[in-house]
Amino acid sequence: MTNATAMLTALGDPTRQSIIDALSREPLAVGDLARVLPISRPAVSQHLKVLKDVGLLLDHQEGTRRLYQVDPDALAELRRHLDTFWERSLAAFERRTRTEEERDDPDDPGHPS
């Protein structure tokens, strides 16, 4: 499994999506996240571990608290991965549109009249 695939798998969970959303605004500690999410501190910690293990989060000690934040390099990697699907989809759409335009062109000698 590629790292981008592991990240997408981790983000398949709505709670982890909420955590990423919150951490994309500012670094937060487990307790801060537990206050804004409808889950316990231990559950937040488990979700943070999953997100950190796939490389989506960075953490650092600040006094007695450990703060978590989104890793911008990981998000850039994920975006590059998703961009390949976007580019392929656009190219396929363009090919399909050209084919349909050529088929519907009344000036085309092969067009049925």
C-alpha positions as CSV (number, residue, x, y, z in Angstrom):
1,M,0.0,0.0,0.0
2,T,1.4,3.4,-0.9
3,N,1.6,6.1,1.7
4,A,-1.1,8.1,-0.1
5,T,-3.3,5.0,0.0
6,A,-2.7,4.6,3.7
7,M,-3.5,8.3,4.2
8,L,-6.8,7.9,2.3
9,T,-7.7,4.8,4.3
10,A,-7.1,6.7,7.5
11,L,-9.2,9.6,6.3
12,G,-12.0,7.2,5.6
13,D,-13.1,7.6,9.2
14,P,-15.3,10.7,9.8
15,T,-13.8,11.3,13.2
16,R,-10.3,11.4,11.8
17,Q,-11.6,13.8,9.1
18,S,-12.9,16.0,11.9
19,I,-9.5,15.8,13.7
20,I,-7.6,16.8,10.5
21,D,-10.1,19.7,10.0
22,A,-9.5,21.0,13.5
23,L,-5.7,20.6,13.3
24,S,-5.5,22.3,9.9
25,R,-6.6,25.5,11.7
26,E,-4.2,25.3,14.6
27,P,-2.0,22.8,16.6
28,L,-4.0,21.3,19.5
29,A,-3.5,18.9,22.4
30,V,-5.5,15.7,23.0
31,G,-7.7,17.5,25.6
32,D,-8.5,20.4,23.3
33,L,-9.6,17.9,20.6
34,A,-11.7,15.9,23.1
35,R,-13.6,19.1,24.1
36,V,-14.7,19.7,20.5
37,L,-15.3,16.1,19.5
38,P,-18.0,13.8,20.8
39,I,-15.5,11.2,21.8
40,S,-13.3,10.5,24.9
41,R,-9.7,11.5,25.3
42,P,-8.5,7.9,24.9
43,A,-10.5,7.6,21.6
44,V,-8.9,10.9,20.4
45,S,-5.5,9.5,21.3
46,Q,-6.2,6.3,19.2
47,H,-7.3,8.4,16.2
48,L,-4.2,10.6,16.5
49,K,-2.0,7.6,16.6
50,V,-3.5,6.3,13.3
51,L,-3.1,9.7,11.6
52,K,0.4,10.0,12.9
53,D,1.4,6.5,11.8
54,V,0.3,7.2,8.2
55,G,2.3,10.5,8.3
56,L,-0.5,13.0,8.3
57,L,0.4,14.6,11.6
58,L,3.4,16.1,13.4
59,D,3.6,16.5,17.1
60,H,5.9,18.4,19.5
61,Q,6.1,18.9,23.2
62,E,5.1,22.3,24.5
63,G,5.5,22.5,28.3
64,T,3.5,19.6,29.7
65,R,1.3,19.2,26.6
66,R,1.9,17.4,23.4
67,L,0.6,19.5,20.5
68,Y,-0.5,17.9,17.2
69,Q,-0.6,19.6,13.8
70,V,-1.2,18.6,10.2
71,D,2.0,17.9,8.3
72,P,1.8,20.1,5.2
73,D,4.3,17.9,3.3
74,A,2.0,14.9,3.8
75,L,-1.0,16.9,2.5
76,A,1.0,17.9,-0.5
77,E,1.8,14.3,-1.2
78,L,-1.8,13.4,-0.9
79,R,-2.8,16.2,-3.2
80,R,-0.3,15.1,-5.8
81,H,-1.8,11.6,-5.6
82,L,-5.3,12.9,-6.0
83,D,-4.2,15.3,-8.8
84,T,-3.3,12.3,-10.9
85,F,-6.9,11.1,-10.8
86,W,-8.1,14.6,-11.6
87,E,-5.8,14.9,-14.6
88,R,-6.7,11.5,-15.9
89,S,-10.4,12.2,-15.6
90,L,-10.1,15.5,-17.4
91,A,-8.1,13.9,-20.2
92,A,-10.6,11.1,-20.5
93,F,-13.5,13.7,-20.6
94,E,-11.6,15.7,-23.3
95,R,-11.1,12.6,-25.4
96,R,-14.8,11.6,-25.1
97,T,-15.9,15.1,-26.0
98,R,-13.7,15.2,-29.1
99,T,-15.0,11.8,-30.2
100,E,-18.6,12.9,-29.8
101,E,-17.9,16.3,-31.6
102,E,-16.3,14.4,-34.5
103,R,-19.2,12.0,-34.7
104,D,-21.8,14.9,-34.6
105,D,-19.9,17.2,-37.1
106,P,-22.3,17.6,-40.1
107,D,-19.4,18.9,-42.2
108,D,-17.6,15.6,-41.7
109,P,-17.7,13.6,-45.0
110,G,-18.5,10.4,-43.0
111,H,-21.4,12.0,-41.1
112,P,-24.8,10.4,-42.0
113,S,-27.1,12.9,-43.6
